[in-house]
Amino acid sequence: MKKIIASILFAILAFLVVLNILGIGILVGEVLVKPNESFPISVQKNYGLINKSTTDSLVCSYMLNFKTRHHVFWYSSTGVMGIANCPIYYEVLR
């Protein structure tokens, strides 16, 4: 039983190491920002005043190398002119 648990933990650790090497972050949070609504300050440094936009924005937070990185997507509840949910994995380092 201990070998099975150790194997599972090793596989998870190896998976996370590969994701870090490839620059792929794991989703840790998402915030829907409507026009004229407040949003996290750390996002403002990189993307500016996204709440001044006329459309909704989806701010996705990804964990990579024990740091949180953000990416802003256009939001659309139907997924036609934007996305409805953040991707679980995203290539943060491009």
C-alpha positions as CSV (number, residue, x, y, z in Angstrom):
1,M,0.0,0.0,0.0
2,K,2.9,2.4,0.8
3,K,4.4,1.7,-2.6
4,I,1.2,2.6,-4.3
5,I,0.8,5.9,-2.4
6,A,4.5,6.7,-3.0
7,S,4.1,6.0,-6.7
8,I,1.0,8.3,-7.0
9,L,2.8,11.1,-5.1
10,F,5.8,10.7,-7.4
11,A,3.6,10.8,-10.5
12,I,1.9,14.0,-9.3
13,L,5.3,15.6,-8.5
14,A,6.7,14.6,-11.9
15,F,3.6,16.1,-13.6
16,L,4.1,19.4,-11.8
17,V,7.8,19.5,-12.6
18,V,7.0,19.0,-16.3
19,L,4.4,21.7,-16.2
20,N,6.9,24.1,-14.7
21,I,9.5,23.3,-17.2
22,L,7.1,23.9,-20.1
23,G,5.8,27.1,-18.5
24,I,2.2,25.9,-18.1
25,G,0.3,27.2,-15.1
26,I,-2.5,25.5,-13.1
27,L,-5.7,27.5,-12.6
28,V,-6.0,28.7,-9.0
29,G,-8.8,31.3,-9.4
30,E,-10.9,33.4,-11.7
31,V,-12.7,36.7,-11.4
32,L,-15.3,38.2,-13.7
33,V,-14.7,41.9,-14.0
34,K,-17.7,43.9,-15.3
35,P,-17.3,47.5,-16.6
36,N,-16.7,50.0,-13.7
37,E,-16.1,47.3,-11.2
38,S,-13.0,46.9,-9.0
39,F,-10.5,44.2,-9.7
40,P,-7.2,42.9,-8.1
41,I,-4.4,45.5,-8.0
42,S,-1.8,43.0,-9.2
43,V,-3.6,42.6,-12.5
44,Q,-3.8,46.4,-12.9
45,K,0.1,46.6,-13.0
46,N,0.2,44.3,-16.1
47,Y,-3.0,45.0,-17.9
48,G,-4.1,48.5,-17.0
49,L,-7.6,49.6,-16.2
50,I,-9.6,46.6,-17.6
51,N,-12.7,47.8,-15.8
52,K,-12.8,50.8,-18.1
53,S,-13.6,48.5,-21.0
54,T,-17.1,48.4,-22.4
55,T,-17.2,44.5,-22.2
56,D,-16.8,42.1,-19.4
57,S,-13.4,40.6,-18.8
58,L,-12.4,37.3,-17.1
59,V,-9.2,37.5,-15.0
60,C,-7.7,34.0,-14.6
61,S,-5.0,33.4,-12.0
62,Y,-2.4,30.6,-12.6
63,M,0.2,29.1,-10.2
64,L,3.6,28.7,-11.7
65,N,6.8,28.3,-9.8
66,F,5.0,29.2,-6.5
67,K,4.0,32.6,-8.0
68,T,0.6,33.7,-9.2
69,R,0.4,34.9,-12.8
70,H,-2.7,36.5,-14.3
71,H,-4.2,36.5,-17.8
72,V,-7.1,38.5,-18.9
73,F,-9.6,37.1,-21.4
74,W,-12.7,38.6,-23.0
75,Y,-15.8,37.1,-21.3
76,S,-18.8,35.7,-23.0
77,S,-21.4,33.6,-21.3
78,T,-22.0,31.6,-24.5
79,G,-18.3,31.3,-25.5
80,V,-18.8,32.9,-28.9
81,M,-16.9,36.2,-28.7
82,G,-14.9,35.2,-25.6
83,I,-14.6,32.4,-23.1
84,A,-17.1,31.5,-20.3
85,N,-14.6,29.8,-18.0
86,C,-10.8,29.9,-17.5
87,P,-8.8,27.0,-19.0
88,I,-7.5,24.7,-16.3
89,Y,-4.0,24.7,-17.8
90,Y,-2.6,27.7,-19.6
91,E,0.8,28.4,-21.1
92,V,1.8,31.4,-18.9
93,L,5.3,31.9,-20.2
94,R,5.3,32.8,-23.9
